[in-house]
C-alpha cells in the first residue's frame, strides 16, 4: 500500500475553492489506489480524506492529544500521538510521498521537517532516491 501524506490548513471550509481542490485531489489519489494520510482534523485535511474515501480509498488521520477533538468523519484509521513534534514525525514516517496544500504555520512546520529530512537523506530510501552534493547539483552530474 502506497501512502501519500497530505499537509494543509484546518481553516479552509467546505464551499471554498481550496476545499474543493483538496477533495478532488483526495479523490484522484483514492481512485489511483493510494492511501491518504493527513492530520485528521478539519479543513483541507477533511477534504482530502473525504475525496479519497468517496473514491474507495483508505484514509489515515494522525491526531494529537494536545487537541482532544476526534478525527473527522472521513478518517478510517486514527493514530493519536502525544505531542506536536511526534505528530509531525508520524505524518512523515507514514508517507511514501508528500503533498503540501495551502496552510499556516503548522503546515509550514510539517513541510520544513519533511524537507530537512529529505535534504539530510534520512528519507532517501523512500523519497528522492539519492542525495546530491553541492558540486553535482551545480553541474547536473551524479
C-alpha positions in Angstrom: 0.0 0.0 0.0 1.5 3.4 -1.0 0.7 6.2 1.3 0.6 9.9 0.3 0.8 12.3 3.3 -1.1 15.5 2.6 -0.3 18.6 4.7 -2.7 21.5 4.7 -4.9 24.0 6.6 -7.6 23.1 9.1 -9.2 26.5 8.5 -10.4 26.3 4.9 -14.0 25.1 5.0 -16.3 23.3 2.6 -17.5 25.7 -0.1 -14.1 27.3 -0.6 -12.2 26.6 -3.8 -9.2 25.2 -1.8 -11.5 22.7 -0.1 -12.9 21.5 -3.4 -9.5 21.2 -4.9 -8.3 19.2 -1.9 -11.3 17.0 -2.2 -10.6 16.4 -5.9 -7.0 15.6 -5.1 -8.0 13.1 -2.4 -10.5 11.5 -4.9 -7.8 11.2 -7.6 -5.4 9.6 -5.0 -8.0 7.2 -3.7 -9.1 6.3 -7.2 -5.5 5.5 -8.1 -5.1 3.2 -5.2 -3.2 5.4 -2.8 -3.9 5.7 0.9 -4.3 9.3 2.0 -2.7 10.2 5.4 -3.1 13.6 6.9 -3.5 15.4 10.3 -7.1 14.1 10.6 -8.9 17.3 11.6 -11.0 19.8 9.6 -10.4 21.9 6.5 -8.1 20.6 3.8 -7.3 17.5 5.9 -11.0 16.7 5.9 -11.4 17.5 2.2 -8.5 15.2 1.1 -9.7 12.4 3.3 -13.3 12.8 2.1 -12.3 12.7 -1.6 -10.2 9.6 -1.0 -12.9 7.8 0.9 -15.6 8.7 -1.7 -13.3 7.1 -4.3 -13.0 3.9 -2.3 -9.5 4.7 -0.9 -8.2 4.3 2.6 -7.6 7.2 5.0 -5.4 7.6 8.0 -5.5 10.6 10.4 -2.6 11.4 12.7 -4.1 13.4 15.6 -2.6 14.8 18.7 -3.6 14.7 22.4 -2.9 18.5 22.5 -6.2 18.9 20.6 -8.6 16.4 22.2 -11.2 16.5 19.5 -11.7 13.3 17.4 -10.6 12.9 13.8 -13.0 14.0 11.2 -15.7 11.5 10.0 -13.7 10.7 6.8 -10.8 9.2 8.6 -10.9 5.4 8.8 -7.8 4.8 10.9 -6.9 7.3 13.6 -3.4 7.3 15.1 -3.2 9.5 18.2 0.2 11.0 19.2 1.2 12.7 22.5 2.9 15.8 21.1 3.0 18.1 18.1 6.6 17.0 17.1 5.6 13.3 17.4 2.6 14.1 15.2 4.8 15.7 12.5 7.3 12.8 12.6 4.5 10.2 12.4 2.9 12.0 9.4 6.3 11.9 7.7 7.1 8.4 8.6 3.8 7.1 7.3 4.3 8.8 3.9 5.8 7.4 0.7 5.2 10.8 -0.9 4.1 14.2 0.4 1.8 16.9 -0.9 1.6 20.4 0.6 -1.6 22.4 0.3 -2.3 25.9 1.5 -1.9 26.3 5.2 -0.4 28.2 8.1 2.5 27.8 10.5 1.6 24.1 11.2 1.7 23.3 7.6 5.0 25.2 7.2 6.5 23.2 10.2 5.4 19.9 8.5 6.9 21.0 5.2 10.1 22.2 6.8 10.7 18.9 8.7 9.9 16.7 5.7 12.2 18.8 3.5 15.0 18.8 6.1 14.8 15.0 6.5 14.9 14.6 2.7 17.8 17.1 2.5 19.8 15.0 5.0 19.0 11.8 3.1 17.0 10.4 6.1 14.1 9.6 3.7 16.2 8.8 0.7 15.2 5.1 0.8 11.6 6.0 0.0 11.7 9.6 -1.3 14.0 11.1 -3.8 16.4 8.2 -4.2 19.9 9.6 -3.5 21.1 12.9 -2.2 23.1 15.3 -4.3 26.3 17.1 -3.3 26.7 20.8 -3.9 29.0 20.2 -6.9 26.7 17.6 -8.5 23.7 19.9 -8.0 25.5 22.7 -9.9 26.9 20.5 -12.7 24.0 18.2 -13.1 26.2 15.1 -12.8 25.6 12.4 -10.1 
